[in-house]
Each structure stands twice: as structure tokens, then as C-alpha cells.
Amino acid sequence: MTAVGVSISSQTFSAEQQKHLAASITSFLSRYKHITDSYIIEFFSEGLWDTLPPAWQEVLCSLSAPQIADLLLDSTPQGGRSYASVWPLSLLAFRETAHALAFPRMPCRQAAGCGRPAEFHQNPCQSSLLTHIFRKHVKPKKQHEIRRLGALVKKLSDLTDCRKVVDVGSGQGHLTRFLSFGLGLSVIGMEADPALVSMAAKFDRQLLCTLQKETQRKNGGAHVSLLPTGPLPSHVTGWVNPRASWEEFTKLLQRAEGQGVQAGTPGNRKRREDGLPHADQEPLPVCQPLCPETPPGCQNRAWGEGNCTQNQAREDAEFCPSPKPSRTNCNPDQNPSQLTASPEQTCPARFPCWASSKSPCLDHTGAPVAENGPEAGGFILTGLHACGDLSSALLRHFANCPDVVGITSVACCYMKLSTADNPTPPGVLPPPSPTHGGGATLKGEGPSCGYPMSCYVKALPGHQLSYKAREGACHALEDYAQRLRSESGLLKTHCYRAVLETVIRRVEPRLRRPGIQTIKKAHELPFAEYARLGLRRVGLPADPPLDSASLDAMLSQQGKVVAYFSLALLLAPVVETLVLLDRILYLQERGLKSQLTPLFDPHFSPRNLVLLAVKPAGSGGHRARRDGRDVPRGAAVCHPGAVLGTRPQEGSRLLE
């Protein structure tokens, strides 16, 4: 039997190579557990510097902040490395092994250290590759993420011939909105917080209002309706129980679908009298499906924000520009049923019209368009920075549920993953009451934990990852390296907090590592003021007697604090690699191919690795075609590499 492989960035690993990598990582991390498990705020109180080999101490204490970035954190520094002294072989081996074992984090064809993505060079707050209707209420980081992940989900949809997407942990619906209105997919956004669900529906209404105004302006002020490319996105309230079975998950989707919130009351949405759009209506470039092959409007751009550069041309082709909004009066809370059409002005033939939930939506041929909902056929799961156990639960549902044909998973908050030693890690919020999605537990897999998921990693000695090690894996290495190179004053904060920890323990020895919320502009304060504010926040007297000489001696060791924290930060990508590799092995043990690729710019979005998997046709369920027929069992297996490029070594053509 041929081993199932996984493509990791520009590399392709066989099943045995995956296992060998996991074993190497656990052995390496076990050796330096004292670093991954340490808290930098205990640098002085626990004597962390003395835990390092003397030869390491001698080298590290002499390095400037930029040298730490270039000689330690950067895997491929520009201009090479220049050493002022001879480094011990053990330190060199530590650095090289950490870089070698970690998954590559730079997107394909993006040079390291290039700063902000090119799409934000013209305006640091607005992506030049995303139309304005999808930028509203969206921060630059999220703009970058939804644009790239949305394009990847669309490619996965084309590969699997599946238009239905379930966006779990959808929040305010930014990704859901882009997938639906921007890329023409049929999307359900599921979110546990009902307030965010209501906000998502409100933003949908505002988007439709903007499109209505632009359509009126384009048609000389005539009142027309703007009909989206398919069913409206549905925002539902639902809590995904990480320990529930996939059957419970699909029941949750089915229950939530009937309670979903859309940009208007479904029963009040009106259809055109003939139920069909006119074929002679000019397409509306704002809301038509965005096609990379023939991007409308990209040759004669009317952005109003400036022309694109040659470097952006390839990525611009993925997204369709739109004209600036007009000042036509429109109420964003208006029911879409009030956006009626005249017989002369309707949507183009490629746009299916709105329909109530009781009558099917028709395309330009009169054939019904599939409704939202997993029961209508297969669907794709996606989760943008699904927190803690949610990301592992979605992978289990993908592996076990016959209706899930593909998944794109971007994880975060690894410290909130449950483990055998810590089934309820701190910081995990309790489920809402009443809970949506509780029920039967997983069958045949024993107790379910967020880490480890695979049988192989679970059996490896030293595979355990502490809460601190997993929390460290969430830190932004690239951002800290930039601070080092610029010798930012923010480097002072770790030393301040470590010195404050010694003060706290002198005042109250039983109080260890108390939570102190971020003190605004702490690096600009004298330490005495910082200590006064910090002591108040933990309920201690703000003016205890302080030994100035002792405090000054510790504050003078800021360079050592920075160097030690950099050692721990160098191990963060290795810890993240083990967590994600465990998930790849979990899928591999079930005969499922997967691919891991750096999707986002790590300087902009540190948790940038996306796990992509496609289920073989006939693997326990069926894949629904757009024409309503099933893909026959035994059909060719879809490899995720087909989404990101025909040959793994070429990387992602979509993301070039």
C-alpha cells in the first residue's frame, strides 16, 4: 500500500518522514523543556539565567538586540552572519536544529523581512486588493486574512465541486460575508456569541445598502434591486462542543439553520414576478462571482483609490474592484424586501435571484439553486483562527462526518487545548447557557483531547506540552525580531515585569505570577511608577519600601532578559510544528491526505499556517455536484496539492 504523503510548504513528506519528524521534535523539546516551560517574569525570582550553560551566557550577554535578531532568530539573515566571538557548538546546534525542525512560515515567493504586505503600501489601513465593501468594519490584519483564506476556500470549492461552506467561529461574519457576497458561495456562519451573530447580520444589511446605492448611481438614480449570486449568508448561534460526535454537530447545523439570522426576514423577501432575471442586464461587478481567470474591471480600473502596481497585478486578478459609494440615502436597517426591482432593470443572467425559504431559488435556466444547509449535500468546513479545542474538533468532524468534503483550518490559542494532564486549561470560557451542540461524545476514539490527536504522537515519550510551552507557541517571533532590530523601547517591558515579580514576592511571598493587565506605555514610565501601578492591580500597597540598589542591578540586566526570552521564542515555532504535525498524522492515520502551507504574511498575522485537506470521493459519504448528481464511488482522489498548485515543489499558484 502506498504511503499517504503530506505536502508541507515547498516540501513533500511521506508518512514515515512525518513520524520521524514528530519523534525528532519531541526529543529536541524534551531536552530544552526547562526553557519552554519557563516564565520570563520569573527571570530573577527563579534564576533563569543560571540555568543556561556558562558558555551560552558568555556569548549571549555580549549580543546587542539587532545581533540577537540576526544571529539567533533569523533563519536566513540578509548578508549572512558575522560573529564577534566564537560560539559554542551546543548553541549553534540548538539554533540550527530549532530552525530545521520548524515548518517554514514565509508564504511562497515572499522574501523574509519585507515588512507589511504590498497590498497595504498605498494605505496602511486598507488593502488595495480588497473592494471597499469588504473593508468596512474590518481591521487591516483581518482584511489580509479573509482575502487570502477566502480565495483558498473558493479554490477548494472548485476542486470538490461543492458550493456550501460552514464557517465555524465566524464572529462578526467578515469571512462569511466575503465568501458569500464576494465569491458567490453558499455559506453558514456559526458563532457562539449571539451578540456577534446580530452584528454580522447588521453588517450584511449595510453591505446590501451600499450595493443598492451604487447600483442606483450606475443606473442614473433609477430604483433597482441588487440580487446576490446565491442564497444570502446565514448567521447562526451555535456552540460547538469539542467532545460531541459529528452526528451532534450536523444536528446542531440543522437546528441552527432554521434559526439563522440573515440580512432580512426570509419570509418577507420578495421574488420577481417571473422568478427569473433578465439576460440583457449589464453585470454588476461589485457582487458577481470573482473569477481569477477573467477579473471584471481589472483592465479599466475605476477604484478611486489609485492604480495597482505591477507587483500587485497577479493578486489583483483574484478580486474585483468596485466604484466608490454614492451619497444616495439608504437605511442600513432596511429590509431587503424593500429593495424591489422594476421590470426593466434587474440583475444579470448569471445572478440567481433571492427566494423565500419556502420556495426554491432559480438560476438563469430556471433550475433550482441549492439552498444553504448541510442536509442538501456535502459541505466544506472552514475556521479562521478557531480557538483551542475548536480547531481540533473541526478536524475530527471532517475525518468522521461523511458530509464534510474538505476543510481549511487556521488554528490559534494552543494554550487552550485540552490535554490528558489538563482537560480544562485556564482561560477556556464555559459553554453558553443553554448550550447549543452538546450531546453524545465521540465514538470509538476514547477521551478526546485537543492535543495530542494522533495515536503515534500520543505514544511518543516526551510528547507532553505544558500550558506554558503551548502559550509560547502563540507568540509572534517575526514581530519580536523587528523590535530587536529597531531596538524598540518595548523591549524594556519584560525586564520591568520580571523585576516587579521580585517586588511582589517580597511583599506577599504566597503570590506568584499574578495577572497584571497591560500597563499603557509601560516602557515610557520610570520603574517606580510602573511598580506603583502594577502593585495596585494585584491588591498590594502601592508604596512598599524598595531597595533601589537591588532594583537598579536587576534593571541593568535587561540585555540578559531579552536574550533568554529570544531563546524561548526560537522554540515557539517548533512547538507549533508539533501541534500541527500531530493533526496531520491524525488525518494520515485515517487515510486522509493533507497539506500545510503558510497562507498569511507572518509579520502581519503570526498564526499563518493553514491545514488543508480534501476527502476522497466515496470515502464513506458522497460528494454532491452542482448539477445534483453524486460523484461516483471510487472516483479519483482529490489531493489538496491540486488546490495549492499541481506540483508541491512549485508552491501555491493561488498565493503567488
GIPEVEN-V736290 format. One record per helix or strand of 3 or more residues. SS is the DSSP state (a for helix, b for strand). FROM is the first residue (numbers start at 1). LEN is the number of residues. Records with the same first field share a line. If there is no record, write none. Layout:
# GIPEVEN-V736290
SS = FROM-LEN  FROM-LEN
This chain:
# GIPEVEN-V736290
b = 6-3  11-3  164-5  186-6  234-4  379-9  404-9  594-5  609-6
a = 15-17  33-4  40-3  48-4  54-7  65-9  89-13  118-3  132-3  140-21  174-9  194-25  246-12  266-3  310-7  336-3  374-3  389-12  414-3  455-5  467-6  477-10  489-19  522-3  527-11  548-8  558-32  641-4  648-3
